[in-house]
Amino acid sequence: MRLFIYGTLLDESLRDAVAGAGGQLVDAVLPGYGVRPLSDSVVPIVQVDPQGTAVGKLWDGISADQAARLALYEGIYDYRLIDVTVTLADGTPAAAQMWVPPQNATAGDGSWSLAHWQAHYAKASVLAAQELFAMDPLPSLSDLAWQFPMMQKRAWGQVQASQTAAPASLRYTPDAGDVAVTHRKPPVGSFFRLQGFGVEHRRFDGGRQGPLPREVFVGIEAVIVLPYDPVTERVVLVEQLRMGALIRNDPNPWILEPVAGMIDAFEEPDTAALRETKEEAGLDVTLRKVSGCYPSPGNATDFFHCYVGLADIPDTDQWSGGLAAEHEDLRLHVVSLDRALELVASGEMNVAPGVMLIYWLALHRAALRVEFSGGIAS
């Protein structure tokens, strides 16, 4: 197979993660086409442009196995192969194939930069591809339609974690080599994943132990937002059926909690918090960051970005919310902060991030009342 590549596959690390090493690459251009950013995305698309020239590489000598892996990866985005004629650096024409987006794909504004993508998004893209092609057997395209976005979210979370500040005024400050993950097993699960591995680490007495067999639930980055009206001192609580409580055999798995949702791949936490609050509660809020925290670091990688969402809450007691496309069945309650504290004390409100945010409001309600004595600006 001979392929003209023009976008993210120009990055060697992603190309190897998707198809494996092999083949020969030479400079090539494709007259009559242009590379533009895909609307609402970090990746590019190639489009017919009579005045344009797409710059890329001609990838020759692609094996049948590589071609199959490429077809699976490109198929996630509903791309298809077309025949093209490219021009090599010496002016020689060459027949090739090229993956192109579906006809309903639209270009965004501006130009697409490989260097910008490599600086900001390549690491997560490589991690997601590595997770995909570590699966045995490989999933079908129909399964990947809902599995791969989760792989991207997990990968984005890993990249964000590696770039997070790690203060250590009380706890231990690790040196290189103090902890090592060994013999990772293939993760199991489809939507969520369970990862088996070994760990070897430095002990507090200076010795070492391991490798020790361990397992963790490989989760995601999420946002938690408790909407609060500092003028009326009311909060919005979301009620919904939660699978964790159900499978734990809780007699009442309908849970009261703040707005909560996953951070999409390549999305910033604040952006996700505003989006989720609008989707679930229909509210526009001003965010006040409370904490970034692990809810259960002993067994899960989940990390929560927790906020109070300051808002002019409607004068109503209850309404429905959520997205039908995500099968969300939500009931939203407006209660006073005092009532929320009663729900925490009784155990009816039993979601840890929600409990934390309610107690945070109890500590800061007086200051917020003064700060917003003139109301919340629209």
Summary of the structure (lengths in Angstrom):
residues: 378
radius of gyration: 24.9
end to end distance: 57.8
largest distance: 77.6
contacts: 1079
relative contact order: 0.10
helix: 30%
strand: 35%
